[in-house]
Amino acid sequence: MKREFSGTIPKDPSCPEANEDKFAFSEDGRRLALSDGASESFDSKLWADLLVQRFIADPKVRLEWVASVLAEYSAAHEFKSMSWSKQAAFERGSFATLIGVEQFEEHDAVEVLAIGDSIALLADGGKLIHGWPFEDPGKFKERPTLLATVAGHNDFIGVGGFWTLHGKTFHLEGLTDPRLICMTDALGEWALKDALAGGSGLAELLSIQTEDQLSDLVLRERAEKRMRIDDSTLLVLSFERGKKDALPVA
């Protein structure tokens, strides 16, 4: 995979350090991960960052995988030194989505893991082909399943059929110029609605080359009440098909 664009716009442009979206790419260009930390969490920014870094290192998400990330998260906080209010918030937990992508060139395919309401759209020539974890914009109104720092909330991962419910394989065969567009929920909801309505939103997203252009789009759509105000991250990927060695990530 080749990274064509990556950028993120905070919910409050004057406070970029509060952006709770995190993403990462593997050095060999085969994997990427995107996570949206829930704002009501104790420290979802760190939780999201740990999740994406772990997926890049190991894409086989399972209960032991989450437990190891949780151990890192816990080690980063000195519980005994916290105020009682912070201890209570810590115990309530941190929550985040996860989009994990891995390319399998030998099968001309991409596997997408989706937990929560961050979304991956497969497009060809600016036309929507598939979306995951859903293709109905109404799903963004539902309460998403999230990865949590409270271990009991992650039991769904150990249930049989986890990968069937949360994983999707996008086959690229027959596509002329496929692009994978990964987004957190506010931008993803806007893009999916626009694509299903026959708009030019996907083409506009695919044309973005700078973070300033992404900012212009997000702020414009927020002002027109067509996009919710939230951290908005965009990742656009193309594919080095039929080649054994992936190009390095830019």
Backbone bond lengths (Angstrom), bond angles and torsions (degrees), N, CA, C in turn:
res aa  C-N    CA-C-N  psi(-1)  N-CA   C-N-CA  omega(-1)  CA-C   N-CA-C  phi
1 M - - - 1.462 - - 1.520 109.08 -
2 K 1.292 114.64 147.30 1.452 120.81 175.93 1.525 109.10 -119.36
3 R 1.308 116.09 131.02 1.453 120.26 178.17 1.524 108.98 -78.24
4 E 1.330 116.73 112.15 1.457 121.07 177.45 1.533 110.84 -85.06
5 F 1.347 115.53 -33.79 1.457 119.34 177.99 1.519 109.75 -159.86
6 S 1.325 115.89 145.78 1.465 121.64 169.22 1.524 107.50 -146.77
7 G 1.326 115.26 133.53 1.458 119.39 -179.57 1.508 110.70 -166.68
8 T 1.310 116.11 158.95 1.458 120.80 -178.54 1.522 110.46 -145.17
9 I 1.338 115.31 140.00 1.459 122.57 -179.48 1.529 107.73 -120.48
10 P 1.343 118.42 121.48 1.463 119.99 -178.32 1.520 112.03 -70.81
11 K 1.335 115.30 159.07 1.461 119.28 177.47 1.524 110.60 -60.67
12 D 1.340 116.12 -34.04 1.460 122.05 176.78 1.525 108.15 -117.26
13 P 1.338 118.05 103.70 1.464 120.46 -176.64 1.526 113.78 -57.16
14 S 1.324 117.54 -22.39 1.463 120.35 180.00 1.526 112.18 -83.78
15 C 1.343 116.76 -4.03 1.463 120.65 -177.59 1.534 110.44 -135.86
16 P 1.337 117.51 63.49 1.468 120.27 -175.53 1.522 113.06 -63.41
17 E 1.343 118.01 -25.32 1.459 120.09 -178.65 1.525 112.46 -67.95
18 A 1.334 117.14 -15.22 1.465 120.86 179.20 1.530 112.83 -87.41
19 N 1.326 117.09 -1.70 1.470 121.36 179.83 1.530 109.48 -61.60
20 E 1.323 116.69 124.46 1.461 121.69 -176.40 1.524 113.12 -102.06
21 D 1.333 118.32 6.95 1.463 122.19 173.55 1.526 109.09 -83.37
22 K 1.333 115.84 139.59 1.459 121.24 177.11 1.525 109.35 -136.63
23 F 1.327 116.51 146.76 1.467 120.11 175.72 1.515 109.65 -146.88
24 A 1.344 115.30 160.78 1.461 121.20 -179.53 1.518 109.66 -153.89
25 F 1.332 115.83 151.95 1.467 123.26 177.39 1.524 108.80 -125.38
26 S 1.323 116.70 144.12 1.462 119.81 175.72 1.526 109.38 -77.04
27 E 1.315 115.99 152.86 1.463 120.67 -177.83 1.516 112.28 -64.82
28 D 1.335 117.48 -28.87 1.467 119.76 -178.83 1.531 112.78 -86.10
29 G 1.343 116.93 -0.29 1.459 119.94 176.81 1.513 115.00 76.61
30 R 1.333 118.18 11.53 1.472 120.13 -177.22 1.518 113.31 -94.31
31 R 1.333 118.00 -20.36 1.457 120.65 -175.42 1.521 111.74 -133.23
32 L 1.320 114.41 150.66 1.463 120.86 168.52 1.506 107.87 -143.89
33 A 1.320 115.14 158.20 1.460 120.76 177.54 1.516 109.03 -143.50
34 L 1.324 115.59 144.06 1.469 123.24 -179.96 1.521 108.11 -136.41
35 S 1.323 116.98 133.76 1.456 121.24 179.55 1.517 110.13 -138.10
36 D 1.313 114.96 141.78 1.462 123.33 178.63 1.523 107.71 -116.66
37 G 1.333 116.48 109.38 1.454 120.42 178.88 1.518 110.83 -75.29
38 A 1.327 116.32 135.94 1.464 121.17 -178.94 1.525 109.99 -73.15
39 S 1.323 116.01 132.39 1.464 121.06 -173.06 1.523 113.72 -63.60
40 E 1.320 117.09 -30.62 1.463 119.25 -177.23 1.523 112.46 -79.86
41 S 1.328 117.63 2.47 1.455 122.06 -177.66 1.530 111.66 -79.40
42 F 1.352 114.80 166.32 1.457 121.82 178.73 1.524 111.28 -68.80
43 D 1.334 116.83 -52.63 1.474 121.44 -179.62 1.528 108.40 -148.54
44 S 1.328 115.19 63.06 1.466 119.37 -175.50 1.523 112.37 -70.18
45 K 1.322 117.12 -22.07 1.471 120.30 178.31 1.527 110.33 -62.29
46 L 1.333 116.60 -46.74 1.466 120.58 177.21 1.524 110.56 -67.49
47 W 1.325 117.64 -43.51 1.465 121.64 -179.81 1.521 110.56 -58.01
48 A 1.330 117.32 -46.04 1.465 121.06 178.98 1.522 111.15 -62.04
49 D 1.325 116.95 -41.40 1.461 120.95 -179.24 1.525 110.97 -64.63
50 L 1.329 117.38 -43.29 1.462 120.74 179.12 1.524 111.38 -64.27
51 L 1.327 117.24 -37.43 1.462 121.07 179.69 1.527 111.84 -64.21
52 V 1.324 117.57 -46.13 1.470 119.02 -177.73 1.523 111.00 -68.44
53 Q 1.327 116.55 -38.02 1.460 118.82 179.51 1.533 110.91 -65.88
54 R 1.333 116.79 -38.36 1.467 118.93 179.39 1.517 111.60 -68.27
55 F 1.351 117.92 -38.77 1.461 119.30 179.07 1.528 110.50 -62.64
56 I 1.320 117.41 -40.00 1.469 120.32 178.86 1.528 110.11 -60.78
57 A 1.335 116.14 -38.66 1.460 120.15 -179.85 1.519 112.72 -77.12
58 D 1.344 116.26 -33.70 1.470 121.58 -175.52 1.523 108.74 -152.52
59 P 1.331 118.85 106.01 1.474 121.20 -176.25 1.524 114.48 -83.14
60 K 1.321 118.29 -0.58 1.470 120.56 -177.19 1.531 109.34 -86.57
61 V 1.314 115.98 85.23 1.467 121.34 -177.03 1.528 109.93 -74.06
62 R 1.322 115.73 126.98 1.457 123.64 -179.35 1.522 106.78 -155.67
63 L 1.327 117.43 177.46 1.465 119.95 -176.81 1.530 111.75 -60.83
64 E 1.332 117.31 -40.42 1.464 119.91 179.37 1.525 111.03 -65.50
65 W 1.303 116.50 -33.88 1.474 123.00 178.29 1.523 109.29 -62.33
66 V 1.339 115.74 -48.80 1.463 119.57 -179.74 1.525 110.72 -65.90
67 A 1.326 117.40 -38.35 1.456 121.21 179.74 1.525 111.25 -61.07
68 S 1.317 116.83 -37.60 1.461 119.78 -179.70 1.526 111.16 -70.01
69 V 1.335 116.95 -36.96 1.465 119.80 176.49 1.526 109.87 -67.71
70 L 1.318 116.11 -39.40 1.459 121.02 178.55 1.526 110.83 -62.36
71 A 1.322 117.21 -37.29 1.461 120.24 177.81 1.523 110.81 -63.20
72 E 1.334 117.37 -39.85 1.468 120.91 176.25 1.523 110.99 -63.08
73 Y 1.326 115.65 -43.12 1.461 120.97 -179.55 1.529 110.85 -62.19
74 S 1.314 116.46 -45.83 1.462 120.56 -179.18 1.522 111.40 -64.46
75 A 1.331 116.15 -38.51 1.462 120.26 -179.25 1.525 112.41 -66.03
76 A 1.317 116.61 -20.71 1.470 120.68 -178.38 1.529 112.35 -84.05
77 H 1.340 117.65 -4.37 1.458 121.12 -177.07 1.533 110.62 -124.91
78 E 1.309 116.08 134.48 1.462 122.77 178.13 1.522 107.96 -95.13
79 F 1.324 115.68 89.41 1.462 120.92 -172.58 1.527 112.37 -58.94
80 K 1.327 117.38 -44.04 1.463 120.67 -174.88 1.523 113.00 -65.05
81 S 1.329 116.45 -25.56 1.467 119.59 -178.66 1.530 112.87 -88.41
82 M 1.344 117.27 -2.77 1.463 120.75 -178.97 1.528 110.53 -78.34
83 S 1.337 115.50 154.88 1.453 120.87 170.01 1.527 108.47 -67.57
84 W 1.335 116.97 162.66 1.461 119.24 -179.24 1.524 111.82 -60.96
85 S 1.333 116.51 -34.87 1.468 119.10 -179.65 1.527 111.09 -68.90
86 K 1.342 116.27 -38.07 1.463 119.03 177.71 1.526 110.78 -70.87
87 Q 1.309 117.05 -35.37 1.459 119.25 176.35 1.524 111.10 -61.94
88 A 1.337 114.92 -41.78 1.469 118.95 179.21 1.523 110.47 -64.19
89 A 1.340 117.61 -41.15 1.467 121.44 178.79 1.524 110.82 -65.83
90 F 1.339 116.32 -39.95 1.460 121.05 178.20 1.526 110.74 -61.14
91 E 1.327 115.71 -42.64 1.458 119.88 -178.72 1.524 112.67 -70.79
92 R 1.341 116.80 -26.67 1.471 119.06 174.71 1.515 110.69 -69.59
93 G 1.323 117.02 -27.69 1.453 120.79 171.72 1.512 116.74 104.49
94 S 1.314 113.40 166.54 1.461 122.94 172.15 1.518 107.82 -115.74
95 F 1.331 116.24 149.60 1.462 121.76 -173.14 1.528 110.29 -136.65
96 A 1.330 116.17 148.65 1.461 119.67 -179.03 1.523 110.80 -160.12
97 T 1.320 115.20 154.61 1.458 122.18 172.80 1.526 109.17 -85.19
98 L 1.320 116.41 172.90 1.461 120.93 172.22 1.520 110.20 -151.57
99 I 1.312 115.62 126.28 1.467 122.38 164.66 1.517 106.08 -112.23
100 G 1.321 117.10 121.16 1.458 121.54 177.31 1.521 109.52 -121.37
101 V 1.311 116.94 127.63 1.469 122.02 -175.56 1.524 109.76 -122.22
102 E 1.321 115.81 135.07 1.462 121.09 175.42 1.529 108.84 -136.77
103 Q 1.329 116.06 130.13 1.462 120.72 179.22 1.528 110.36 -93.33
104 F 1.332 115.51 138.87 1.461 122.70 174.22 1.522 106.87 -120.63
105 E 1.324 114.69 91.37 1.470 120.01 -175.13 1.519 112.15 -60.89
106 E 1.337 116.48 -34.42 1.465 119.43 -177.25 1.520 112.23 -64.88
107 H 1.333 116.48 -21.13 1.464 121.03 178.37 1.527 112.20 -109.22
108 D 1.325 117.16 3.44 1.464 122.16 -176.80 1.523 109.92 50.65
109 A 1.332 114.64 50.55 1.458 119.89 -173.48 1.527 110.64 -146.19
110 V 1.323 113.82 161.22 1.462 122.11 177.00 1.521 107.69 -130.60
111 E 1.319 116.06 131.31 1.469 120.70 177.18 1.518 108.95 -101.41
112 V 1.330 116.13 130.83 1.461 121.61 -177.48 1.521 109.83 -121.22
113 L 1.325 116.20 122.00 1.460 122.29 172.24 1.525 107.49 -99.03
114 A 1.326 117.43 131.33 1.465 120.84 -179.58 1.522 109.93 -133.55
115 I 1.322 115.46 119.88 1.460 122.86 173.68 1.525 106.67 -122.44
116 G 1.332 116.27 118.88 1.457 119.34 -176.74 1.512 112.06 97.64
117 D 1.337 116.62 -158.93 1.462 120.08 -173.20 1.527 114.71 -113.03
118 S 1.335 118.03 17.88 1.463 118.47 162.39 1.526 105.93 -72.03
119 I 1.338 117.37 154.99 1.468 118.82 -168.20 1.524 111.99 -139.41
120 A 1.323 115.45 149.70 1.464 122.54 173.71 1.522 108.24 -119.20
121 L 1.325 116.08 127.31 1.465 121.72 177.12 1.517 109.09 -114.09
122 L 1.320 116.13 129.40 1.460 121.56 173.87 1.520 107.96 -95.17
123 A 1.329 116.29 124.04 1.459 121.65 -179.78 1.521 109.95 -124.06
124 D 1.315 115.71 153.54 1.465 121.46 175.78 1.523 107.35 -137.10
125 G 1.314 115.69 116.70 1.460 119.59 -177.08 1.520 112.71 61.66
126 G 1.321 117.14 31.61 1.457 120.91 -179.81 1.517 114.28 82.22
127 K 1.338 117.07 1.74 1.468 121.55 -179.78 1.521 109.70 -103.17
128 L 1.341 116.50 135.06 1.457 121.27 178.72 1.521 110.41 -68.38
129 I 1.336 115.84 128.91 1.461 121.78 177.11 1.529 110.49 -105.19
130 H 1.317 116.48 -52.08 1.461 121.54 179.91 1.526 109.24 -147.85
131 G 1.329 115.19 157.56 1.453 121.40 171.78 1.518 109.66 -132.13
132 W 1.333 116.65 148.74 1.453 121.16 176.84 1.524 109.06 -147.81
133 P 1.345 119.24 131.93 1.468 128.26 22.34 1.527 115.36 -90.17
134 F 1.330 118.38 2.78 1.462 119.55 176.61 1.516 109.75 -158.09
135 E 1.332 114.26 166.86 1.461 121.11 178.41 1.521 111.37 -122.68
136 D 1.333 116.66 9.57 1.460 123.11 178.76 1.528 108.55 -110.53
137 P 1.331 118.98 113.13 1.466 120.89 -178.63 1.520 113.09 -58.81
138 G 1.329 117.49 -23.09 1.452 120.64 178.14 1.517 112.90 -61.85
139 K 1.332 117.31 -21.72 1.453 121.44 179.67 1.532 112.00 -65.05
140 F 1.327 116.09 -23.24 1.463 119.13 178.89 1.526 111.79 -67.28
141 K 1.324 117.21 -16.85 1.466 120.99 179.20 1.529 111.76 -82.55
142 E 1.324 117.09 -15.07 1.456 121.23 -177.92 1.527 110.61 -84.55
143 R 1.324 115.56 155.29 1.455 120.16 178.79 1.532 108.85 -73.28
144 P 1.324 118.94 121.09 1.464 120.23 -175.09 1.525 113.06 -80.34
145 T 1.311 115.60 154.95 1.460 122.17 168.73 1.522 107.75 -79.47
146 L 1.324 116.95 130.65 1.462 120.71 -175.46 1.525 110.94 -127.07
147 L 1.314 115.90 155.26 1.456 121.32 170.79 1.524 108.19 -77.70
148 A 1.334 116.76 136.59 1.456 120.64 -171.08 1.521 112.24 -128.89
149 T 1.335 115.11 155.40 1.462 120.15 173.94 1.523 111.32 -84.17
150 V 1.312 117.66 -2.97 1.465 122.60 170.58 1.524 106.28 -95.18
151 A 1.319 116.76 110.70 1.467 121.64 -168.32 1.520 113.03 -53.44
152 G 1.332 117.81 -39.95 1.456 120.75 -176.26 1.509 114.30 -61.86
153 H 1.332 117.25 -24.02 1.465 120.61 179.62 1.534 112.58 -74.91
154 N 1.327 116.69 -10.68 1.465 120.50 -177.56 1.526 113.05 -100.28
155 D 1.332 117.20 11.42 1.460 119.96 -177.24 1.530 112.71 -59.86
156 F 1.327 117.12 -25.26 1.468 119.98 -179.09 1.530 112.00 -59.85
157 I 1.325 117.18 -22.90 1.462 120.58 -178.62 1.531 110.94 -69.95
158 G 1.330 116.42 -31.46 1.458 119.60 -178.61 1.511 114.37 -86.25
159 V 1.312 117.15 -3.13 1.465 120.95 -179.27 1.526 110.11 -76.57
160 G 1.314 116.77 141.47 1.455 120.34 177.57 1.517 111.66 -57.68
161 G 1.320 116.06 139.57 1.458 120.23 -179.19 1.514 113.59 87.70
162 F 1.345 117.70 10.24 1.469 120.45 -179.35 1.523 111.93 -55.43
163 W 1.327 117.01 -48.19 1.465 119.69 -177.77 1.525 111.65 -69.82
164 T 1.315 116.55 -29.90 1.467 119.12 176.55 1.522 110.70 -65.84
165 L 1.326 116.41 -39.44 1.457 121.25 -178.71 1.520 113.17 -77.44
166 H 1.318 117.49 -31.18 1.467 120.54 -171.85 1.528 113.99 -115.27
167 G 1.315 117.70 -8.60 1.459 120.25 -178.38 1.520 112.67 -110.55
168 K 1.325 115.83 148.72 1.474 121.50 -180.00 1.519 108.53 -145.70
169 T 1.332 116.08 137.50 1.455 120.81 174.89 1.520 109.65 -103.96
170 F 1.318 116.49 122.19 1.461 122.32 174.69 1.529 107.60 -96.72
171 H 1.332 116.69 117.15 1.463 121.49 177.05 1.532 108.91 -90.01
172 L 1.325 116.08 130.02 1.460 121.28 -174.55 1.526 113.00 -95.06
173 E 1.308 116.42 -10.00 1.468 119.91 -179.11 1.526 110.39 -57.75
174 G 1.306 115.61 132.82 1.461 121.21 178.99 1.516 113.88 90.28
175 L 1.312 117.50 -9.22 1.463 120.75 178.07 1.519 109.56 -90.12
176 T 1.310 115.95 139.45 1.458 120.90 -175.77 1.523 113.11 -80.40
177 D 1.318 116.51 -47.99 1.461 121.36 -175.83 1.530 109.48 -144.85
178 P 1.338 116.52 68.04 1.470 119.29 -174.42 1.522 112.88 -69.14
179 R 1.318 114.12 144.48 1.461 122.33 174.41 1.531 107.55 -133.97
180 L 1.302 116.18 139.44 1.456 121.22 174.09 1.530 107.17 -106.15
181 I 1.327 115.78 125.15 1.460 122.08 -177.16 1.523 107.53 -115.49
182 C 1.322 117.01 112.42 1.459 121.88 -178.93 1.527 108.90 -107.78
183 M 1.336 115.78 134.35 1.465 120.34 -173.99 1.517 110.83 -145.53
184 T 1.322 116.15 151.61 1.454 120.55 168.42 1.522 108.50 -80.12
185 D 1.351 116.66 172.17 1.462 120.30 -158.27 1.523 116.94 -63.02
186 A 1.323 119.80 -42.34 1.471 119.67 -176.25 1.527 110.97 -62.42
187 L 1.329 116.16 -47.39 1.463 120.36 178.86 1.525 110.54 -70.08
188 G 1.318 116.99 -38.92 1.462 120.49 -179.86 1.514 112.96 -64.22
189 E 1.326 116.92 -41.27 1.468 120.21 177.94 1.522 110.58 -62.12
190 W 1.321 116.59 -45.09 1.467 120.83 178.33 1.528 110.78 -59.84
191 A 1.338 116.39 -46.99 1.463 120.66 -176.42 1.528 111.72 -64.67
192 L 1.335 117.08 -41.96 1.460 120.26 -178.58 1.527 110.70 -67.85
193 K 1.319 117.38 -44.09 1.463 120.22 177.54 1.522 110.82 -58.92
194 D 1.320 116.07 -45.75 1.462 120.51 -177.73 1.528 111.06 -64.40
195 A 1.337 116.79 -41.89 1.461 120.16 -178.91 1.523 111.14 -64.09
196 L 1.322 116.78 -42.63 1.462 120.02 -179.31 1.523 112.14 -69.86
197 A 1.338 116.25 -23.09 1.464 120.58 177.55 1.524 112.05 -87.97
198 G 1.323 116.87 1.48 1.464 120.78 178.93 1.504 113.81 79.57
199 G 1.336 116.94 22.24 1.455 120.85 -179.72 1.525 112.98 -79.95
200 S 1.318 115.11 -175.77 1.470 120.83 -177.36 1.524 112.02 -105.65
201 G 1.336 116.70 15.87 1.450 120.55 -175.93 1.517 114.18 -60.26
202 L 1.343 118.42 -43.33 1.451 120.34 -179.93 1.523 110.92 -62.93
203 A 1.313 116.66 -42.08 1.463 120.18 178.65 1.525 110.27 -62.11
204 E 1.328 116.51 -39.06 1.467 119.91 178.58 1.525 110.71 -65.91
205 L 1.325 116.35 -43.10 1.464 118.93 177.56 1.524 111.61 -61.09
206 L 1.326 116.61 -41.19 1.466 120.74 -178.92 1.523 112.64 -69.66
207 S 1.317 116.67 -19.55 1.467 120.43 -179.77 1.521 112.57 -88.23
208 I 1.316 118.10 -10.28 1.469 121.41 -176.57 1.527 110.70 -68.01
209 Q 1.321 115.35 132.29 1.459 121.16 -179.71 1.522 112.99 -122.06
210 T 1.329 117.55 -16.08 1.460 120.81 -178.62 1.524 110.31 -133.67
211 E 1.316 116.00 157.55 1.454 120.20 177.88 1.529 111.17 -66.83
212 D 1.329 117.36 -28.41 1.465 120.15 175.92 1.525 110.87 -63.22
213 Q 1.335 116.91 -38.12 1.465 119.97 177.69 1.519 110.84 -66.73
214 L 1.328 116.62 -39.62 1.460 119.73 176.42 1.522 110.13 -63.63
215 S 1.314 116.69 -42.26 1.468 120.74 178.75 1.522 111.08 -60.80
216 D 1.327 116.72 -42.84 1.473 120.44 179.45 1.527 110.31 -59.69
217 L 1.336 116.45 -43.87 1.464 120.05 -179.78 1.528 110.68 -64.65
218 V 1.312 116.90 -49.32 1.469 120.87 -176.29 1.530 110.95 -62.88
219 L 1.325 117.19 -46.54 1.462 119.79 -177.97 1.529 111.36 -67.13
220 R 1.323 116.64 -34.80 1.471 120.64 176.85 1.518 111.01 -64.31
221 E 1.325 116.58 -47.51 1.463 120.29 -177.33 1.527 112.07 -70.94
222 R 1.323 116.83 -32.21 1.469 119.30 172.97 1.526 110.30 -63.63
223 A 1.322 116.14 -45.39 1.465 120.60 -178.38 1.520 111.54 -61.99
224 E 1.336 116.64 -32.70 1.463 121.33 179.34 1.526 112.54 -86.76
225 K 1.355 116.17 5.04 1.468 122.21 178.36 1.530 112.91 64.02
226 R 1.320 116.03 23.84 1.465 119.64 178.12 1.528 111.86 -97.74
227 M 1.337 116.81 -10.29 1.456 121.13 -179.60 1.521 109.26 -134.99
228 R 1.332 114.78 134.59 1.457 119.35 177.56 1.530 111.00 -67.49
229 I 1.319 116.15 149.79 1.467 120.99 177.53 1.524 108.65 -82.73
230 D 1.317 115.09 109.77 1.456 121.73 178.99 1.524 106.98 -163.40
231 D 1.332 116.75 163.97 1.456 118.94 172.48 1.524 108.59 -54.77
232 S 1.327 116.61 135.71 1.472 121.01 -174.83 1.521 109.67 -131.58
233 T 1.323 115.93 115.44 1.460 121.56 -177.99 1.525 110.29 -117.66
234 L 1.333 115.13 138.60 1.468 122.70 -179.71 1.523 109.71 -127.08
235 L 1.335 116.01 127.51 1.460 123.02 173.19 1.525 107.44 -125.75
236 V 1.320 116.67 127.81 1.468 121.48 179.14 1.521 108.42 -121.45
237 L 1.343 115.72 128.64 1.458 121.32 -176.65 1.515 111.41 -126.67
238 S 1.320 114.92 140.88 1.460 120.79 169.94 1.523 107.09 -113.33
239 F 1.339 117.14 177.51 1.455 120.14 -171.18 1.519 111.59 -129.04
240 E 1.333 114.75 134.75 1.459 121.80 176.02 1.522 107.09 -89.72
241 R 1.294 116.47 81.84 1.458 121.10 -171.23 1.516 111.24 -83.65
242 G 1.350 114.45 139.04 1.456 120.02 177.79 1.502 113.66 77.47
243 K 1.364 116.62 11.01 1.450 120.26 178.96 1.522 109.02 -116.44
244 K 1.307 116.99 142.05 1.446 121.11 -177.57 1.517 112.58 -77.06
245 D 1.304 116.32 -33.04 1.445 119.72 -176.24 1.510 110.60 -109.64
246 A 1.317 116.99 123.76 1.459 120.92 178.06 1.514 109.50 -75.26
247 L 1.306 117.13 143.90 1.449 120.97 175.76 1.508 109.85 -67.42
248 P 1.324 117.78 148.43 1.465 119.14 179.23 1.506 111.24 -64.97
249 V 1.324 115.10 149.81 1.460 120.86 178.40 1.516 109.23 -67.00
250 A 1.347 115.93 135.50 1.462 119.33 -179.98 1.509 110.13 -67.50
